[in-house]
């Protein structure tokens, strides 16, 4: 009788341990998802279908961050209307096989930096696609994000209202 109770007790402890490991694992997975959505509330746009408008939400830091594609590769992008070009970190530029087309000086929030000019074959964001977009290869840029500048954004109409940024296809001239 004592061995039987000892076995039941051991089984109960094992089941409780499995429960807590699963509970903590699932809770961590869920919390990570919540934090990721707060940082990039527009991540779902990476596979969006083209339409006439694209609506972006600000993230928890007040920025417009979305996942798009450069030459087919998904990358997080920070929309930066103050940037002339699409700024790509050096490591990502290497992975994408971007060719430098000459060096240039850039004024950034951290001062003047030297980088390389390049041309990106294709950039897409939420179904909006642009080809042959001027960009820069920026060695000091954080590897985790691309700055999506006006060489891409300038091809669309932008309207900001509170926490929402709307991109629209340009209106055709009506004669």
NUTOR-288109 format. One line per 5 residues: number of its first residue (from 1); their letters; for each residue x, y, z of N, C-alpha, C. Coordinates in nm, 4 decimals. Example, Ala and Ser with C-alpha at 12.3 -4.5 7.8 and 13.67 -1.06 7.14 Angstrom:
# residues 2
1) AS) 1.3190,-0.5690,0.7800,1.2300,-0.4500,0.7800,1.3200,-0.3300,0.7800; 1.2850,-0.2250,0.7080,1.3670,-0.1060,0.7140,1.2900,0.0030,0.7870
# end
This chain:
# residues 175
1) XXXXX) 0.0823,-0.1187,0.0000,0.0000,0.0000,0.0000,0.0872,0.1258,0.0000; 0.2014,0.1256,0.0710,0.2905,0.2404,0.0791,0.3555,0.2712,-0.0538; 0.3945,0.1655,-0.1293,0.4555,0.1869,-0.2598,0.3550,0.2461,-0.3574; 0.2295,0.2014,-0.3454,0.1242,0.2518,-0.4351,0.0999,0.4004,-0.4119; 0.0937,0.4425,-0.2850,0.0744,0.5843,-0.2532,0.1946,0.6667,-0.2976
6) XXXXX) 0.3121,0.6112,-0.2823,0.4342,0.6810,-0.3234,0.4348,0.7016,-0.4756; 0.3886,0.6018,-0.5511,0.3816,0.6118,-0.6976,0.2795,0.7151,-0.7424; 0.1636,0.7170,-0.6751,0.0604,0.8155,-0.7087,0.1107,0.9561,-0.6788; 0.1785,0.9689,-0.5668,0.2312,1.0995,-0.5293,0.3356,1.1467,-0.6297; 0.4248,1.0570,-0.6720,0.5279,1.0912,-0.7694,0.4633,1.1306,-0.9030
11) XXXXX) 0.3610,1.0588,-0.9453,0.2893,1.0907,-1.0690,0.2236,1.2283,-1.0579; 0.1634,1.2563,-0.9442,0.0990,1.3867,-0.9226,0.1992,1.5001,-0.9273; 0.3167,1.4808,-0.8656,0.4204,1.5839,-0.8692,0.4715,1.6048,-1.0121; 0.4876,1.4939,-1.0841,0.5324,1.5036,-1.2236,0.4319,1.5783,-1.3090; 0.3042,1.5498,-1.2904,0.2000,1.6186,-1.3676,0.1956,1.7667,-1.3328
16) XXXXX) 0.2142,1.7978,-1.2042,0.2136,1.9375,-1.1630,0.3348,2.0109,-1.2235; 0.4507,1.9451,-1.2271,0.5694,2.0046,-1.2866,0.5465,2.0299,-1.4365; 0.4892,1.9336,-1.5071,0.4598,1.9502,-1.6496,0.3620,2.0661,-1.6693; 0.2587,2.0737,-1.5847,0.1619,2.1829,-1.5937,0.2312,2.3179,-1.5821; 0.3172,2.3350,-1.4804,0.3814,2.4647,-1.4594,0.4797,2.4995,-1.5712
21) XXXXX) 0.5515,2.4004,-1.6212,0.6434,2.4260,-1.7330,0.5643,2.4717,-1.8552; 0.4544,2.4027,-1.8868,0.3698,2.4431,-1.9995,0.3074,2.5803,-1.9762; 0.2594,2.6046,-1.8559,0.1968,2.7328,-1.8219,0.2952,2.8477,-1.8392; 0.4163,2.8316,-1.7874,0.5174,2.9373,-1.7987,0.5610,2.9532,-1.9447; 0.5793,2.8436,-2.0159,0.6188,2.8508,-2.1568,0.5149,2.9201,-2.2423
26) XXXXX) 0.3885,2.8812,-2.2270,0.2805,2.9446,-2.3042,0.2623,3.0909,-2.2653; 0.2749,3.1201,-2.1365,0.2642,3.2589,-2.0908,0.3749,3.3452,-2.1482; 0.4970,3.2931,-2.1532,0.6097,3.3668,-2.2123,0.5875,3.3893,-2.3609; 0.5408,3.2861,-2.4306,0.5129,3.2963,-2.5744,0.4056,3.4022,-2.6003; 0.2996,3.4018,-2.5198,0.1909,3.4988,-2.5350,0.2411,3.6403,-2.5078
31) XXXXX) 0.3178,3.6579,-2.3994,0.3695,3.7905,-2.3638,0.4642,3.8427,-2.4719; 0.5475,3.7550,-2.5284,0.6368,3.7965,-2.6367,0.5560,3.8479,-2.7550; 0.4463,3.7807,-2.7875,0.3586,3.8245,-2.8963,0.2974,3.9607,-2.8683; 0.2548,3.9832,-2.7458,0.1970,4.1124,-2.7076,0.3012,4.2229,-2.7228; 0.4227,4.1976,-2.6754,0.5291,4.2984,-2.6848,0.5664,4.3254,-2.8304
36) XXXXX) 0.5700,4.2207,-2.9125,0.6025,4.2388,-3.0546,0.4945,4.3217,-3.1242; 0.3679,4.2973,-3.0920,0.2591,4.3748,-3.1535,0.2636,4.5208,-3.1093; 0.3074,4.5467,-2.9874,0.3196,4.6851,-2.9408,0.4324,4.7572,-3.0145; 0.5415,4.6861,-3.0441,0.6560,4.7454,-3.1130,0.6306,4.7588,-3.2626; 0.5638,4.6601,-3.3227,0.5362,4.6628,-3.4665,0.3904,4.6221,-3.4903
41) XXXXX) 0.2971,4.7156,-3.4692,0.1549,4.6816,-3.4855,0.1158,4.6573,-3.6314; 0.2073,4.6824,-3.7232,0.1783,4.6678,-3.8659,0.2532,4.5505,-3.9284; 0.2993,4.4569,-3.8470,0.3772,4.3429,-3.8975,0.2965,4.2597,-3.9967; 0.1657,4.2567,-3.9792,0.0798,4.1763,-4.0670,0.0804,4.2265,-4.2120; 0.1302,4.3451,-4.2369,0.1277,4.4029,-4.3714,0.2275,4.3384,-4.4667
46) XXXXX) 0.3181,4.2568,-4.4141,0.4212,4.1971,-4.4990,0.3596,4.1145,-4.6125; 0.2437,4.0560,-4.5908,0.1792,3.9746,-4.6934,0.0460,4.0329,-4.7395; 0.0271,4.1634,-4.7184,-0.0993,4.2272,-4.7566,-0.1125,4.2359,-4.9081; -0.2354,4.2373,-4.9524,-0.2662,4.2488,-5.0945,-0.2811,4.3966,-5.1290; -0.2406,4.4324,-5.2491,-0.2463,4.5725,-5.2919,-0.3892,4.6248,-5.2920
51) XXXXX) -0.4021,4.7492,-5.2523,-0.5291,4.8202,-5.2553,-0.5007,4.9657,-5.2880; -0.6011,5.0514,-5.2743,-0.5824,5.1943,-5.3018,-0.5244,5.2693,-5.1831; -0.5453,5.2155,-5.0612,-0.4950,5.2809,-4.9409,-0.4266,5.1789,-4.8503; -0.3376,5.2320,-4.7689,-0.2673,5.1525,-4.6695,-0.2716,5.2316,-4.5398; -0.3212,5.1697,-4.4344,-0.3353,5.2379,-4.3053,-0.2376,5.1769,-4.2061
56) XXXXX) -0.1559,5.2642,-4.1463,-0.0557,5.2225,-4.0484,-0.0888,5.2821,-3.9127; -0.0613,5.2060,-3.8062,-0.0805,5.2529,-3.6689,0.0549,5.2829,-3.6063; 0.0579,5.3828,-3.5173,0.1801,5.4130,-3.4419,0.2086,5.2978,-3.3461; 0.3384,5.2783,-3.3175,0.3729,5.1789,-3.2173,0.3763,5.2433,-3.0792; 0.4121,5.1664,-2.9790,0.4121,5.2139,-2.8415,0.5082,5.3311,-2.8214
61) XXXXX) 0.6114,5.3421,-2.9060,0.7083,5.4520,-2.8961,0.6678,5.5746,-2.9765; 0.5543,5.5664,-3.0473,0.5063,5.6796,-3.1258,0.5558,5.6815,-3.2693; 0.6207,5.5738,-3.3146,0.6729,5.5661,-3.4511,0.5828,5.4788,-3.5373; 0.5958,5.4970,-3.6664,0.5256,5.4107,-3.7603,0.6245,5.3040,-3.8072; 0.6070,5.1837,-3.7572,0.6923,5.0704,-3.7908,0.6046,4.9667,-3.8583
66) XXXXX) 0.6563,4.9074,-3.9654,0.5821,4.8040,-4.0371,0.6821,4.7066,-4.0976; 0.6373,4.5857,-4.1212,0.7213,4.4883,-4.1893,0.6872,4.4917,-4.3371; 0.7885,4.5132,-4.4175,0.7736,4.5142,-4.5623,0.8749,4.4196,-4.6234; 0.8991,4.4344,-4.7514,0.9963,4.3492,-4.8202,1.0899,4.4349,-4.9048; 1.2167,4.3998,-4.9011,1.3155,4.4577,-4.9911,1.3701,4.3427,-5.0737
71) XXXXX) 1.3538,4.3549,-5.2045,1.3964,4.2499,-5.2967,1.3450,4.1125,-5.2515; 1.2222,4.1107,-5.1992,1.1567,3.9869,-5.1595,1.1813,3.9427,-5.0165; 1.2784,4.0004,-4.9466,1.3090,3.9594,-4.8096,1.2313,4.0446,-4.7088; 1.1588,3.9800,-4.6155,1.0851,4.0575,-4.5148,1.1805,4.1281,-4.4183; 1.1539,4.2575,-4.3964,1.2360,4.3368,-4.3050,1.1477,4.4368,-4.2309
76) XXXXX) 1.1778,4.4631,-4.1026,1.1071,4.5694,-4.0312,1.1538,4.7047,-4.0830; 1.0581,4.7962,-4.0995,1.0883,4.9282,-4.1536,1.0307,5.0361,-4.0627; 1.1104,5.1380,-4.0384,1.0670,5.2562,-3.9646,1.0440,5.3650,-4.0674; 0.9202,5.4125,-4.0798,0.8895,5.5165,-4.1771,0.9503,5.6473,-4.1282; 1.0318,5.7094,-4.2147,1.1065,5.8285,-4.1763,1.0938,5.9327,-4.2870
81) XXXXX) 0.9977,6.0239,-4.2712,0.9756,6.1262,-4.3729,1.0885,6.2289,-4.3756; 1.1774,6.2263,-4.2777,1.2922,6.3160,-4.2755,1.4134,6.2589,-4.3482; 1.4043,6.1330,-4.3888,1.5154,6.0694,-4.4606,1.4933,6.0826,-4.6105; 1.5959,6.1226,-4.6821,1.5860,6.1367,-4.8273,1.5747,6.0004,-4.8943; 1.6583,5.9063,-4.8503,1.6638,5.7742,-4.9123,1.6144,5.6662,-4.8180
86) XXXXX) 1.5979,5.5480,-4.8718,1.5743,5.4291,-4.7903,1.7119,5.3879,-4.7386; 1.7298,5.3923,-4.6070,1.8593,5.3622,-4.5462,1.8614,5.2167,-4.4997; 1.9559,5.1414,-4.5535,1.9677,4.9985,-4.5257,2.0945,4.9747,-4.4439; 2.0846,4.9007,-4.3325,2.2060,4.8684,-4.2562,2.3044,4.7881,-4.3411; 2.4321,4.8028,-4.3136,2.5368,4.7392,-4.3940,2.5222,4.5870,-4.3980
91) XXXXX) 2.4908,4.5248,-4.2863,2.4768,4.3788,-4.2829,2.3635,4.3300,-4.3720; 2.2508,4.3993,-4.3687,2.1378,4.3626,-4.4544,2.1720,4.3877,-4.6007; 2.2416,4.4964,-4.6281,2.2828,4.5266,-4.7659,2.3692,4.4132,-4.8213; 2.4581,4.3590,-4.7379,2.5406,4.2458,-4.7796,2.4540,4.1238,-4.8099; 2.3580,4.0940,-4.7211,2.2696,3.9776,-4.7424,2.1863,3.9925,-4.8688
96) XXXXX) 2.1446,4.1159,-4.8985,2.0624,4.1408,-5.0170,2.1461,4.1531,-5.1443; 2.2768,4.1584,-5.1295,2.3646,4.1722,-5.2448,2.3570,4.3085,-5.3107; 2.3328,4.4139,-5.2303,2.3234,4.5489,-5.2858,2.4620,4.5984,-5.3275; 2.4675,4.6600,-5.4423,2.5937,4.7112,-5.4952,2.6088,4.8594,-5.4634; 2.7212,4.8990,-5.4040,2.7461,5.0415,-5.3826,2.7634,5.1123,-5.5167
101) XXXXX) 2.7077,5.2330,-5.5256,2.7146,5.3107,-5.6498,2.7825,5.4446,-5.6257; 2.8631,5.4533,-5.5236,2.9324,5.5774,-5.4908,2.9079,5.6147,-5.3462; 3.0028,5.6855,-5.2882,2.9883,5.7242,-5.1479,2.9276,5.8633,-5.1363; 2.8724,5.8892,-5.0178,2.8100,6.0192,-4.9915,2.8092,6.0434,-4.8406; 2.7959,6.1696,-4.8044,2.7792,6.2076,-4.6640,2.6316,6.2259,-4.6368
106) XXXXX) 2.5871,6.1792,-4.5204,2.4470,6.1907,-4.4810,2.4382,6.2596,-4.3462; 2.3395,6.3499,-4.3322,2.3117,6.4135,-4.2033,2.2069,6.3294,-4.1325; 2.2409,6.2807,-4.0138,2.1501,6.1966,-3.9365,2.1257,6.2598,-3.8002; 2.0412,6.1984,-3.7227,2.0154,6.2459,-3.5868,2.1424,6.2378,-3.5022; 2.2363,6.1509,-3.5407,2.3619,6.1354,-3.4672,2.4775,6.2111,-3.5312
111) XXXXX) 2.4464,6.3017,-3.6239,2.5507,6.3791,-3.6902,2.5751,6.3309,-3.8324; 2.6846,6.3806,-3.8924,2.7163,6.3435,-4.0314,2.7877,6.2090,-4.0337; 2.7448,6.1234,-4.1282,2.8084,5.9930,-4.1457,2.8318,5.9690,-4.2946; 2.9310,5.8892,-4.3221,2.9616,5.8534,-4.4602,2.8982,5.7177,-4.4903; 2.8358,5.7091,-4.6054,2.7739,5.5842,-4.6479,2.7859,5.5676,-4.7973
116) XXXXX) 2.7199,5.4668,-4.8488,2.7222,5.4375,-4.9914,2.5822,5.4564,-5.0497; 2.5743,5.5054,-5.1705,2.4475,5.5109,-5.2423,2.4251,5.3767,-5.3110; 2.3004,5.3393,-5.3303,2.2665,5.2147,-5.3974,2.1284,5.2292,-5.4595; 2.0884,5.1300,-5.5356,1.9534,5.1245,-5.5898,1.8919,4.9921,-5.5485; 1.7738,4.9990,-5.4893,1.7007,4.8787,-5.4475,1.6073,4.8381,-5.5609
121) XXXXX) 1.6150,4.7143,-5.6022,1.5334,4.6676,-5.7145,1.3845,4.6825,-5.6865; 1.3417,4.6402,-5.5654,1.1984,4.6441,-5.5355,1.1766,4.6558,-5.3851; 1.0859,4.7436,-5.3480,1.0423,4.7577,-5.2090,0.8911,4.7466,-5.2090; 0.8390,4.6673,-5.1152,0.6938,4.6605,-5.1021,0.6556,4.6775,-4.9556; 0.5443,4.7428,-4.9366,0.4892,4.7667,-4.8037,0.3385,4.7590,-4.8153
126) XXXXX) 0.2794,4.6617,-4.7508,0.1344,4.6486,-4.7494,0.0716,4.6409,-4.8872; 0.1394,4.5778,-4.9803,0.0855,4.5661,-5.1150,0.1252,4.6805,-5.2068; 0.1817,4.7881,-5.1540,0.2327,4.8976,-5.2360,0.3757,4.8615,-5.2749; 0.4057,4.8676,-5.4029,0.5378,4.8280,-5.4510,0.5987,4.9397,-5.5345; 0.7284,4.9594,-5.5155,0.8040,5.0554,-5.5966,0.9308,4.9852,-5.6437
131) XXXXX) 0.9668,5.0135,-5.7677,1.0867,4.9533,-5.8268,1.1933,5.0603,-5.8504; 1.3182,5.0135,-5.8478,1.4332,5.1019,-5.8715,1.4297,5.2227,-5.7773; 1.4370,5.1939,-5.6492,1.4289,5.2965,-5.5448,1.5704,5.3303,-5.4977; 1.6017,5.4596,-5.4942,1.7323,5.5039,-5.4440,1.7417,5.4753,-5.2954; 1.8599,5.4321,-5.2559,1.8819,5.4009,-5.1157,2.0241,5.4311,-5.0750
136) XXXXX) 2.0493,5.4095,-4.9481,2.1839,5.4261,-4.8948,2.2186,5.3050,-4.8106; 2.3449,5.2697,-4.8129,2.3974,5.1650,-4.7262,2.4638,5.2372,-4.6108; 2.4088,5.2184,-4.4923,2.4508,5.2961,-4.3754,2.5201,5.2060,-4.2738; 2.6518,5.2131,-4.2633,2.7248,5.1233,-4.1756,2.6914,5.1402,-4.0269; 2.6508,5.2569,-3.9825,2.6226,5.2791,-3.8410,2.4787,5.2516,-3.8006
141) XXXXX) 2.3957,5.2142,-3.8954,2.2534,5.1943,-3.8685,2.2307,5.0620,-3.7960; 2.1404,5.0627,-3.6986,2.1039,4.9418,-3.6244,2.0593,4.8341,-3.7222; 2.1143,4.7150,-3.7095,2.0859,4.6046,-3.8026,1.9397,4.5602,-3.7990; 1.8641,4.5995,-3.6984,1.7287,4.5484,-3.6837,1.6218,4.6195,-3.7647; 1.6557,4.7312,-3.8312,1.5485,4.8071,-3.8963,1.6030,4.8866,-4.0158
146) XXXXX) 1.5172,4.9016,-4.1154,1.5454,4.9838,-4.2329,1.4711,5.1156,-4.2149; 1.5345,5.2280,-4.2469,1.4654,5.3572,-4.2453,1.4026,5.3769,-4.3828; 1.2716,5.3805,-4.3870,1.1992,5.3932,-4.5130,1.1799,5.5415,-4.5418; 1.2678,5.5965,-4.6241,1.2696,5.7392,-4.6515,1.1836,5.7800,-4.7698; 1.2005,5.9053,-4.8086,1.1140,5.9654,-4.9100,1.1380,5.9138,-5.0518
151) XXXXX) 1.2507,5.8484,-5.0778,1.2693,5.7911,-5.2112,1.1650,5.6826,-5.2373; 1.1099,5.6229,-5.1314,0.9959,5.5310,-5.1439,0.8658,5.6031,-5.1110; 0.8587,5.6654,-4.9941,0.7340,5.7265,-4.9468,0.6846,5.8372,-5.0389; 0.7766,5.9101,-5.1034,0.7395,6.0211,-5.1916,0.6621,5.9772,-5.3151; 0.6564,5.8487,-5.3400,0.5812,5.7978,-5.4550,0.4322,5.7814,-5.4232
156) XXXXX) 0.3958,5.8088,-5.2989,0.2579,5.7919,-5.2541,0.2103,5.9187,-5.1847; 0.0796,5.9314,-5.1702,0.0230,6.0428,-5.0937,0.0167,6.0003,-4.9476; 0.0642,6.0876,-4.8597,0.0671,6.0595,-4.7161,-0.0289,6.1514,-4.6436; -0.1008,6.0955,-4.5472,-0.1882,6.1770,-4.4627,-0.1811,6.1222,-4.3213; -0.1443,6.2080,-4.2260,-0.1352,6.1664,-4.0876,-0.2483,6.2286,-4.0076
161) XXXXX) -0.3107,6.1458,-3.9271,-0.4178,6.1926,-3.8404,-0.4081,6.1177,-3.7077; -0.3575,6.1868,-3.6071,-0.3432,6.1250,-3.4759,-0.2490,6.0063,-3.4791; -0.2998,5.8899,-3.4453,-0.2197,5.7677,-3.4367,-0.2164,5.6903,-3.5676; -0.2707,5.7465,-3.6738,-0.2854,5.6766,-3.8015,-0.2112,5.7515,-3.9130; -0.1396,5.6770,-3.9950,-0.0776,5.7299,-4.1157,-0.1377,5.6537,-4.2333
166) XXXXX) -0.1919,5.7276,-4.3292,-0.2543,5.6663,-4.4460,-0.1693,5.6947,-4.5686; -0.1358,5.5888,-4.6420,-0.0683,5.6016,-4.7702,-0.1707,5.5710,-4.8773; -0.1683,5.6513,-4.9827,-0.2600,5.6296,-5.0956,-0.1804,5.6301,-5.2239; -0.2319,5.5576,-5.3206,-0.1748,5.5656,-5.4542,-0.1982,5.7066,-5.5058; -0.1034,5.7631,-5.5787,-0.1226,5.8999,-5.6295,-0.2425,5.9072,-5.7239
171) XXXXX) -0.3163,6.0182,-5.7153,-0.4316,6.0393,-5.8018,-0.3816,6.0734,-5.9414; -0.4414,6.0146,-6.0403,-0.4090,6.0457,-6.1800,-0.4628,6.1844,-6.2117; -0.3877,6.2601,-6.2906,-0.4348,6.3924,-6.3322,-0.5599,6.3775,-6.4154; -0.6590,6.4557,-6.3812,-0.7863,6.4531,-6.4561,-0.7875,6.5683,-6.5549; -0.8010,6.5385,-6.6825,-0.8043,6.6439,-6.7856,-0.9449,6.6742,-6.8272
# end
